[in-house]
Amino acid sequence: MIVRRRQVLALFGAAITRPLAAIAQQPGKMHLIGYLWSGGATDRPYLVEAFRQGLREHGWVEGQNIAIEYRFAEGRFDRLPDLAEELIRLNVDVIVTMPTPTTVVTRRATSVIPIVGIAIGDPEGLGLVASLARPGGNVTGLSYSVGVETFSKGLELLKETLPFIRRVAILWNPANPAHVLAIATVKTVAEQLGVQLQLLETSSPSHFDDAFATMAKERTEALLIFSDSMFSLHRTRLVDLATKARLPAAYGLREIAEAGGLMSYGPSLPDLWRRAANYVDKILKGAKPADLPIEQPTKFELVLNLKTAKALGITIPPTLLARADEVIE
C-alpha cells in the first residue's frame, strides 16, 4: 500500500508541479486549465488520466499547448472556496470541476470564467443552468444522472434483492447540494416500495461510528449510501462498518462494491471524465458555455459482489444477476 501510494504521488507530483514551469518555458500561447476536485489527489487517479486522454484525442498535450493546475480538497468541502479562488487568481481559461459541491462553489466564485462540471447532480434543479439544452451562463458539462431518480435506484435494487426489508438507512452528506435534492425523490420511492427511511446526516468521517450505532439501535435492515467524494475517500472504512453490522448496502460508486460493498449503481465515471475533454476543447477554440448543452450519462453500471452476498447469507435474484455489468466472485 505504501509503495502504491508513493507511485501515485510521484505521478501527480510530476503533473501538478509542471504547469507554471511549462508556461514559462513554452513559446507562444499556452492555455491554462484549472482542475478542481473535492476528492483526493491519490483517489482514483485513472479518472484524471481519462480526462487527459480525452484532451490528447483533441490534440491538447500538457507541456506543449496546455498546462493544468490541479487542486484537491481531500474530501473537505470547506476548502473548496479557497481552492476555487486560487484558480481564479491564476486567470485560467477554463475550470473543470467535479462533482456537484465543487461546481456549485466555483459558480458562486465566478460568473465569467467558463466552468465544465463533471457528474453534476441535477444542474437545472440547483440553478446552475437555465436549462440542460441551453445553459445560458458560464456553466456547462455533464450531469451525474438523468434525474435525481438515479439516487433512488439503489433503494429499488435493495428491495428487489431483499423483498422483506421494511427499514432502510440512508447515509448522506448535507454539504452536498445534490443529496439535499435527492432526498425528496427517494422518500417518494420509499413510500411506493413500502419502506421506512432512516436519514442519517454524515458530513464528516467522525460521524460514521455514531451513524452505525444508530442503525444498530434502530434495527436497520439495509443501507443506502449516496455517491459522494468523502464517502469514496473513506470507502474501505464504510465497507468494514457495514460488514461488521451485517448490513446489506447499496452504493452510488462501483469502487465501493469493488472494495467489498454488496452492490453499486451509477454512471461510468471514466466515461464522464473523458467526455469532459470535449467541452474543454470547444471552449478553448472559442465556444461559450452558455451555448453548450449539458450532457447526461449514456452508460450506467450495476456491480454485484457475490463474495459479500455469500458472507451476508444473501442470494442475489437471477434476474438481477442477468442485468449486472460486473459480478465480483
Beta strands, then each sheet from edge to edge (+ up, - down):
strand 1: 31-37
strand 2: 66-72
strand 3: 94-98
strand 4: 115-120
strand 5: 139-143
strand 6: 167-172
strand 7: 196-201
strand 8: 222-225
strand 9: 249-251
strand 10: 263-267
strand 11: 300-305
strand 12: 326-328
sheet 1: 2+ 1+ 3+ 4+ 5+
sheet 2: 7+ 6+ 8+ 9+ 10+ 11- 12-
end
